[in-house]
Amino acid sequence: QVQLVESGGGLVQPGGSLRLSCAFSGTIFSTAIMGWYRQAPGKQRELVARINSSGTTNYANSVKGRFAISRDSAKSTVYLQMNSLKPEDTAVYYCNRDQAFYGPQNYWGQGTQVTVSS
């Protein structure tokens, strides 16, 4: 059974930090290239970070140097450490396989809301 459960979001002041977690189940995720996506109101979902099974990472320019993606295969979990948060980082954050590599994904978790505001 395929399942993605995101957690760790919340309200944080500009400059603050959050650590998101994504617990996944299903063999399709075990060694997949995984990504963190976000969707702000009125905007399309965008990929902000990806990580492959070897730990190689890539980031969108908008978060480079501030966000760090990691994975713990033993715990079937992907993390996103977010530092120096800005109001424009406000969005619902999701994890899933990298759509650029695997194509559009039909199943998504509920996401976790991140709000950056003073």
N, C-alpha and C positions, 0 to 999 in steps of 0.2 A: 504494500500500500504506500502510495506517495503522500508525503506530508511535509510541509514547511511551516515552521512556527517562529515568527520573529518576535523579539522582545528587547527591552532596554531603552525604549524611547521615553520622552518626557519633555518638560519645559525647562529650558536652560537660558541663562543670560548670555549675551554676546561675549565671546572670548572663552566661554566655558567648554566643558568636555562631556561626552557621553560614550558609552560602549554598548553597541548593539550586538545581539546574539541571534543566530538563526540555527535552530535545531532541525535537521532534516532526517527523513527516513525514506527508504527506497533505494534500490541498487543503482538507479540511474544517476543518483547524486554522489555516490561514494567516491568516484575518481574523476568526476566531471569538473570542467572549468566552471567555477561558481562566481556569481557576481552579486553585488549590492546595487540595487536600483532605487530611485526615488521619483516620486510624482508630487509636484506642487499643484495647488488648485489652479485649474485652467490650463495646465501644461501637460505635455506628453511625458510619459515615463522615460527616464534616462538612466543609463548605466553610469555609475560613479566609480566603481572599482571592480576588478576581477582577479581571481587567483586560480592557478591550475593545481594539479595534484602534486606537482613538485615544489610548489610555493612561489613560483614566479608571479609577480603582481603587475598590474597596470592600473592607471588612474586617469580619470577625466582631469583636464587642466584646471577646472574650477576647484578641485579638492586636493590637488597634488601638493604634498608637503604638509597637509593638515590631517588627512585621513590615512588610516592604515588598515588593510584587510589581512586577515590571517585565518587559518583553519586548523582544527584539531580533528584529525580523521578518527581517532579513537573514540571521540565523543560525538562524532557526526555533527559537528557544529562549525559554522563560519562566523567570524566576528568582524565588526567594523569599529575601530577606535577612531573617534572623531574629536579633534582638538581645534582650538581657535575658531569655534563655531560662529557663524555669521547669520544674520536674519534671513539671508537668501538660501540658507541650508534648510529652512523650514519646509517640510514635506512629509509624506508617508514613505517610509523606507521598506523595501522588500528585498528578499534574496531569491535567487533562482539560478538555473543554469544560464550560461552566457548565450544569449539569443543570437549574437553575431556568428557564433560557431554552430549552435544546434538548431537555429531557427526559432520561430515564435513558440512560446511555451503556453500550453493550455491551462495548466494548473498554477495558481498563485496562492500564497498564504494570505493572512489577513493584514499583514504589514504592521509597522509600529510607527506611531506619530512622533515626529521630532519638531518641536517648536522652539525657535530661538528668538527671544524677545526680552526686553528690559521692562 
